[in-house]
Amino acid sequence: MSGRVAAIGLMVLLAGCGKDTVKTAVTTADPIKKYPIVGIVRKVDPGAKTVTLRHEEIPGYMVAMTMPFHLEDKDALESLQVGDKISAILKVQGSHSELIQFEVTQAAEPQALTLDLSGSEAKLRPRVAKLEPGELVPDFTMTTQEGTPLKLSDLRGKVVIVTFIFTRCPRPEFCPKMDERFAELARMIASVPGRADKVRLLSVSFDPEHDTPEVLAKHAKLRGAKPPFWQFAVASHEELRKVVEPMGLTYGPMKDEIIHNLATSVIGPDGRLERRFGGSDWTSEDVFKIVRKLLKN
Ligand SMILES: [Cu+2]
């Protein structure tokens, strides 16, 4: 009897702490942890309630990197600019995390302008770095897991799906997730005899310091990738510079910290961008549909 009274007492006590605390504290046994976070806004998605931050190391939690965070603060989501410096508290409970006490500590510099000479009159316009669908994807040279040089343009005539990874990636929702998606896609595409010949899956490492062809070959085998259909490759930083901005990839530096986002592109047989996916907010079915459409044309 006294035990039950104590339990009810505890619930009342918890109910007094605030709605959020009670809901999560009662439904899961995971403790709430809070970490101060500072970083720079790289992308804002008010619809998805996420802000992508390039953040500094979070001591005791994670190394510096660029990744999306959940943010409920509607005002902040609507007024944030890319380049804003922010500080917040990262509240983590089990697999759920979100930013609270979100504050802009320094507003972004005005957007970079570029001289546009394409029209009849020269004009200044905001720099557009990312490729739009229909635009030719710049060529670059890689080294495959077999140690062979490979240019993106060598794959002209095939539907090419490119993503960027590095094999040391510790975060399951990042590079390992891309590997998983590609494995699924590979299965879907190869389910019809002959179709795999018309498609190439390309996982390009941006970690040439570590991802040698030998390392990639081992990794590819673990992931069930069979070249040339699904090929792992690595490119130098100099070569990557040609495609990083157009393909929407952010990465580096690679010494003590790991910073990158996810960027996956579907390229048509004519070498033009069909569709670009940022983050992991897409499914293998999404890409498969596009591949089938491209193969019909
Ligand atoms: Cu990663």
Residues whose N, C-alpha, C, O or C-beta is under 5 A from the ligand:
A	BS01	CU	C169 F174 C175
